[in-house]
């Protein structure tokens, strides 16, 4: 429909200029200049006025100059005495002395020979003489040719206007098509709650909008993937926490039954010790769960400072030594005598050590071995804690929820540290170091 409207509009605009277009070849392929009568008449009268009071030499000089601009014209002027002065060659039909009868004869011949002539009084004063210009009729632009020239200008204007209209229409159609495509891509339904990315077809403002839309889609998809992973992690965490709570509670329930039957017996006292130990495990589990919740919400206070990390490790090992000794662990401590300065939160770092030591006691009890060392790897001082348990792939008598490692990961990241856990059938090695030179990767 739009195409037909454009064709009709084009025909209506071209209809007035079609007749004049037949004269256009005459105007375009002429062998000599064509002059507009009105322009020649106006020019000649203006020049006559400018020569008011001019001398003969001045008048002659000016007409010679005009003859250069109009080489096809014959020009002459007559002074007040009737003497005629020609420009270039004198016309043969013009006498040397100009009289009133000669003037009448000149105008009569001018009409008979179909020439165009204009005369003007010099200075608009008969006493200063008269100046005449004549041109052959073939050098004069006729009314039809004038119409043709005007039609050419109209046609040129129309072509420019039509080109602008077509280009504008094409531009806005393409722009509208791209916006509709972008709008369609933004529309979501029940089956697809995140739109798909669009193809950037052109590097312009709409292309920048399409690029921003694609970035938004990618961010939405990444956010959705993170939410899905966090949801899976929460489900796994709840499942593991339920297991961790159910195991000590089952043991406590069994030993509570024993104590109820014989509270004063040696078996009853041993059951009380087991109950106390299991309650301590439940308390630590609840502490870990609270810490994990606070860390996830960003509510766990962090106060970093420069500390002697070797001294902190010694103090923590001393507090855990009775636990290791009661479990029959061989404890190997290799720490430097000189201070080793790290930037960390002392409470957070001690909490990391507690979680690592607790994992060793729970999961590597069969190995009865723990080593705490400061080692140099690739120019970087780091803490390594080793055991001889079955490793993460092996079976341990107690399965944990993994909250301890999650807390370690969060705290290390917030303090600007890196950590890594390497595990095999012969034991596990936990590494932690300040994030300076060594990139995370395989350490052995």
DACOR-V645273 format. One record per pair of residues at least 24 apart in sequence whose C-alpha atoms are under 7 Angstrom apart, sorted by the first residue. I is the first residue (numbers start at 1). GAP is how many residues later the second one is. If there is no record, write none. Layout:
[[I;GAP] [I;GAP]]
This chain:
[[17;134] [20;127] [20;128] [20;131] [21;127] [21;130] [23;121] [23;122] [23;125] [24;124] [27;118] [33;106] [34;105] [34;106] [34;107] [35;104] [35;105] [35;106] [36;104] [36;105] [37;103] [37;104] [41;77] [45;75] [48;72] [48;73] [48;74] [48;75] [49;73] [49;74] [49;75] [50;73] [51;71] [51;72] [52;70] [52;71] [53;70] [63;24] [72;63] [73;60] [73;61] [73;62] [74;59] [74;60] [74;61] [75;57] [75;58] [75;59] [76;55] [76;56] [76;57] [77;53] [77;54] [77;55] [78;51] [78;52] [78;53] [79;49] [79;50] [79;51] [80;47] [80;48] [80;49] [237;164] [240;160] [240;161] [241;160] [244;156] [244;157] [245;37] [248;30] [252;26] [288;115] [288;116] [292;115] [302;43] [303;42] [304;39] [304;40] [304;41] [305;38] [305;39] [305;40] [306;35] [306;36] [306;37] [306;38] [307;34] [307;35] [307;36] [307;37] [308;31] [308;32] [308;33] [308;34] [309;31] [309;32] [309;33] [310;25] [310;26] [310;29] [310;30] [316;34] [328;40] [329;39] [329;40] [329;41] [330;38] [330;39] [330;40] [331;38] [331;39] [331;40] [332;38] [332;39] [332;40] [333;38] [333;39] [333;40] [334;38] [334;39] [334;40] [335;38] [335;39] [344;71] [348;63] [352;56] [355;49] [360;27] [362;36] [363;26] [363;33] [363;35] [364;24] [364;25] [364;26] [365;24] [378;60] [380;57] [380;58] [381;52] [382;49] [382;50] [382;51] [383;48] [383;49] [383;50] [384;45] [384;46] [384;47] [384;48] [385;44] [385;45] [385;46] [386;42] [386;43] [386;44] [387;40] [387;41] [387;42] [388;38] [388;39] [388;40] [389;37] [389;38] [389;39] [390;35] [390;36] [390;37] [391;32] [391;33] [391;34] [391;35] [391;36] [391;37] [392;31] [394;31]]
